[in-house]
């Protein structure tokens, strides 16, 4: 797979991170209850893992915006086939795949290491864009 395919896979994966916590919300509030605006009292009724999953999903979306921008810029500059960008794209995908459940289940050490691996992938692509011809 190319760096762009790994990026697309990361985007698709991130797009599905909402499913577990929304299903839990439906189980807690009912299907109709989950369709109305969610207030603080509803948030408090959700399981802690679902609250953490929602935060992990938001973190994934925030980081995907940065990583996708970097990979697309590298590709536009003609550096998309660079092996270091391919490796960074693979690392980013797997790091985010680990980060989401680690965040949801409160595995703070694993979550932090996965976050740092994903951030390292962002830095690697940024370095490749700015520091190498």
Residue frames as qw, qx, qy, qz and C-alpha x, y, z in Angstrom:
[[0.000, 0.888, 0.460, 0.000, 0.00, 0.00, 0.00],
 [0.369, 0.509, -0.033, 0.777, 1.11, 3.56, -0.63],
 [0.153, -0.108, -0.464, 0.865, 1.28, 6.36, 1.92],
 [0.393, -0.073, -0.138, -0.906, -1.97, 7.76, 0.51],
 [0.671, -0.212, -0.644, -0.302, -3.68, 4.38, 0.93],
 [0.464, -0.204, -0.680, 0.530, -2.47, 4.18, 4.54],
 [0.076, 0.032, 0.203, -0.976, -3.78, 7.70, 5.06],
 [0.560, -0.151, -0.399, -0.711, -7.15, 6.72, 3.58],
 [0.638, -0.223, -0.734, 0.062, -7.24, 3.64, 5.84],
 [0.261, -0.149, -0.538, 0.788, -6.54, 5.85, 8.87],
 [0.289, -0.039, -0.043, -0.955, -9.32, 8.22, 7.81],
 [0.650, -0.201, -0.576, -0.453, -11.82, 5.38, 7.37],
 [0.543, -0.199, -0.723, 0.378, -10.82, 3.90, 10.72],
 [0.074, -0.091, -0.368, 0.923, -11.22, 7.26, 12.45],
 [0.423, -0.137, -0.306, -0.842, -14.60, 7.71, 10.79],
 [0.697, -0.274, -0.619, -0.238, -15.85, 4.60, 12.61],
 [0.310, 0.081, -0.680, 0.660, -14.56, 5.47, 16.09],
 [0.393, -0.199, 0.159, -0.883, -17.93, 7.00, 16.99],
 [0.668, -0.137, -0.610, -0.403, -19.77, 3.69, 16.72],
 [0.501, -0.173, -0.781, 0.331, -18.97, 2.14, 20.13],
 [0.068, -0.171, -0.489, 0.853, -19.82, 5.17, 22.24],
 [0.452, -0.006, -0.192, -0.871, -22.97, 5.98, 20.27],
 [0.633, -0.162, -0.723, -0.223, -24.17, 2.39, 20.64],
 [0.357, -0.207, -0.704, 0.578, -23.53, 2.67, 24.38],
 [0.175, 0.074, 0.156, -0.969, -25.46, 5.96, 24.41],
 [0.580, -0.101, -0.484, -0.648, -28.38, 4.22, 22.67],
 [0.583, -0.202, -0.777, 0.127, -28.27, 1.44, 25.26],
 [0.239, -0.200, -0.545, 0.779, -28.20, 3.97, 28.11],
 [0.204, 0.273, 0.142, -0.929, -30.63, 6.62, 26.82],
 [0.594, 0.490, 0.618, -0.161, -32.64, 4.59, 24.34],
 [0.484, 0.306, 0.507, 0.644, -32.63, 5.10, 20.60],
 [0.034, 0.857, 0.364, 0.364, -34.96, 8.12, 20.73],
 [0.482, -0.847, -0.032, 0.221, -33.17, 9.54, 23.76],
 [0.628, -0.282, 0.334, 0.643, -29.87, 9.39, 21.93],
 [0.381, 0.523, 0.476, 0.596, -31.30, 11.44, 19.07],
 [0.140, -0.958, -0.224, -0.114, -32.12, 14.49, 21.15],
 [0.233, 0.765, -0.390, 0.456, -29.49, 17.03, 22.17],
 [0.771, -0.207, -0.509, 0.321, -27.26, 15.49, 24.81],
 [0.254, -0.879, 0.107, -0.390, -27.07, 17.47, 28.03],
 [0.063, 0.577, -0.713, 0.393, -24.57, 17.23, 30.89],
 [0.682, -0.214, 0.528, -0.459, -26.90, 14.91, 32.80],
 [0.935, 0.316, -0.022, -0.160, -26.95, 12.53, 29.83],
 [0.476, 0.636, -0.559, 0.236, -23.15, 12.64, 29.54],
 [0.281, -0.493, 0.677, -0.468, -22.90, 11.75, 33.23],
 [0.866, -0.017, 0.331, -0.374, -25.10, 8.69, 32.69],
 [0.785, 0.495, -0.368, -0.055, -22.80, 7.25, 30.05],
 [0.926, -0.264, -0.012, 0.270, -20.28, 4.61, 31.05],
 [0.313, -0.810, 0.304, 0.392, -16.81, 5.96, 31.75],
 [0.558, -0.075, 0.648, 0.513, -15.35, 3.91, 28.90],
 [0.375, 0.697, 0.540, 0.285, -17.83, 5.54, 26.49],
 [0.087, -0.983, -0.025, 0.162, -16.92, 9.02, 27.74],
 [0.445, -0.582, 0.510, 0.451, -13.25, 8.20, 27.24],
 [0.563, 0.268, 0.670, 0.403, -13.96, 6.69, 23.79],
 [0.251, 0.910, 0.323, 0.073, -15.61, 9.94, 22.75],
 [0.212, -0.903, 0.266, 0.264, -12.52, 11.90, 23.84],
 [0.562, -0.257, 0.658, 0.430, -10.24, 9.40, 22.05],
 [0.504, 0.592, 0.569, 0.268, -12.33, 9.81, 18.89],
 [0.087, 0.992, 0.072, -0.057, -12.05, 13.61, 19.08],
 [0.408, -0.696, 0.475, 0.353, -8.30, 13.28, 19.60],
 [0.619, 0.099, 0.679, 0.382, -8.13, 11.01, 16.56],
 [0.386, 0.817, 0.393, 0.169, -9.99, 13.52, 14.39],
 [0.129, -0.964, 0.145, 0.183, -7.77, 16.38, 15.57],
 [0.473, -0.516, 0.608, 0.374, -4.59, 14.46, 14.82],
 [0.624, 0.362, 0.632, 0.284, -5.85, 13.12, 11.51],
 [0.279, 0.946, 0.161, -0.033, -6.33, 16.69, 10.28],
 [0.206, -0.837, 0.446, 0.240, -2.65, 17.40, 10.94],
 [0.564, -0.224, 0.741, 0.287, -1.31, 14.13, 9.60],
 [0.594, 0.578, 0.544, 0.130, -3.47, 14.18, 6.47],
 [0.191, 0.971, -0.051, -0.132, -2.34, 17.72, 5.69],
 [0.311, -0.693, 0.594, 0.265, 1.31, 16.73, 6.02],
 [0.601, 0.039, 0.760, 0.246, 1.00, 13.61, 3.87],
 [0.503, 0.750, 0.426, 0.056, -0.95, 15.43, 1.19],
 [0.046, 0.948, -0.243, -0.199, 1.59, 18.28, 1.12],
 [0.447, -0.455, 0.715, 0.289, 4.41, 15.76, 0.82],
 [0.610, 0.354, 0.687, 0.175, 2.54, 14.06, -2.01],
 [0.356, 0.911, 0.199, -0.059, 1.92, 17.37, -3.78],
 [0.114, -0.862, 0.441, 0.222, 5.65, 18.13, -3.51],
 [0.737, 0.463, -0.479, -0.111, 6.45, 14.85, -5.23],
 [0.010, 0.460, -0.812, 0.360, 7.69, 13.19, -2.05],
 [0.800, -0.148, 0.135, -0.566, 4.73, 10.86, -1.64],
 [0.933, 0.173, -0.316, -0.030, 6.70, 7.79, -2.74],
 [0.110, 0.641, -0.636, 0.416, 9.45, 8.40, -0.20],
 [0.636, -0.126, -0.755, 0.099, 9.99, 5.28, 1.99],
 [0.169, -0.042, -0.592, 0.787, 10.13, 7.39, 5.16],
 [0.442, -0.023, 0.031, -0.896, 6.70, 8.85, 4.44],
 [0.719, -0.074, -0.603, -0.337, 5.33, 5.38, 3.75],
 [0.494, -0.080, -0.749, 0.433, 6.76, 4.15, 7.05],
 [0.078, 0.005, 0.384, -0.920, 5.39, 7.17, 8.90],
 [0.592, -0.071, -0.259, -0.760, 1.95, 6.51, 7.39],
 [0.705, -0.110, -0.699, -0.049, 2.06, 2.90, 8.55],
 [0.318, -0.054, -0.647, 0.691, 3.21, 3.90, 12.03],
 [0.287, -0.069, 0.130, -0.947, 0.49, 6.54, 12.24],
 [0.685, -0.139, -0.476, -0.533, -2.23, 4.04, 11.28],
 [0.685, -0.157, -0.690, 0.173, -1.16, 1.42, 13.83],
 [0.190, 0.024, -0.499, 0.845, -0.53, 3.99, 16.54],
 [0.427, -0.105, 0.022, -0.898, -4.05, 5.40, 16.16],
 [0.732, -0.140, -0.586, -0.318, -5.51, 1.89, 16.05],
 [0.550, -0.147, -0.675, 0.469, -3.90, 1.24, 19.44],
 [0.027, 0.119, -0.284, 0.951, -4.68, 4.72, 20.82],
 [0.517, -0.296, -0.269, -0.756, -8.47, 4.47, 20.50],
 [0.786, -0.363, -0.488, -0.111, -9.10, 1.35, 22.61],
 [0.539, -0.045, -0.486, 0.686, -6.32, 2.33, 25.01],
 [0.106, -0.213, 0.125, -0.963, -8.06, 5.64, 25.53],
 [0.641, -0.325, -0.360, -0.595, -11.50, 4.07, 25.82],
 [0.839, -0.311, -0.446, 0.036, -10.41, 1.51, 28.40],
 [0.392, -0.897, 0.151, -0.136, -8.20, 3.86, 30.39],
 [0.895, -0.091, 0.057, 0.433, -4.85, 2.23, 29.62],
 [0.007, -0.982, 0.047, 0.183, -3.02, 5.51, 30.14],
 [0.440, -0.559, 0.561, 0.423, 0.53, 4.26, 29.56],
 [0.523, 0.239, 0.721, 0.387, -0.39, 2.49, 26.34],
 [0.263, 0.883, 0.388, 0.018, -2.50, 5.46, 25.21],
 [0.156, -0.908, 0.214, 0.323, 0.38, 7.86, 25.82],
 [0.466, -0.322, 0.680, 0.466, 2.89, 5.68, 23.95],
 [0.461, 0.497, 0.677, 0.286, 0.48, 5.30, 21.02],
 [0.123, 0.966, 0.187, -0.131, -0.13, 9.06, 20.96],
 [0.276, -0.766, 0.414, 0.407, 3.61, 9.73, 20.95],
 [0.527, 0.006, 0.733, 0.431, 4.15, 7.23, 18.13],
 [0.361, 0.744, 0.536, 0.172, 1.48, 8.97, 16.05],
 [0.057, -0.973, 0.041, 0.221, 2.95, 12.37, 16.87],
 [0.472, -0.483, 0.574, 0.463, 6.38, 11.05, 15.90],
 [0.518, 0.369, 0.674, 0.375, 4.94, 10.03, 12.53],
 [0.176, 0.947, 0.268, -0.001, 3.65, 13.58, 12.08],
 [0.280, -0.841, 0.318, 0.337, 7.07, 14.99, 12.93],
 [0.593, -0.142, 0.659, 0.441, 8.78, 12.55, 10.56],
 [0.452, 0.639, 0.535, 0.317, 6.66, 13.67, 7.62],
 [0.020, -0.993, -0.071, 0.087, 7.14, 17.33, 8.55],
 [0.458, -0.631, 0.467, 0.417, 10.91, 16.85, 8.70],
 [0.579, 0.167, 0.667, 0.438, 10.85, 15.12, 5.32],
 [0.301, 0.857, 0.393, 0.144, 8.91, 18.03, 3.83],
 [0.063, -0.996, 0.066, 0.019, 11.16, 20.79, 5.17],
 [0.450, -0.722, 0.487, 0.198, 14.59, 19.24, 5.56],
 [0.579, -0.103, 0.723, 0.363, 15.16, 17.00, 2.59],
 [0.284, 0.482, -0.338, -0.757, 15.30, 17.80, -1.08]]
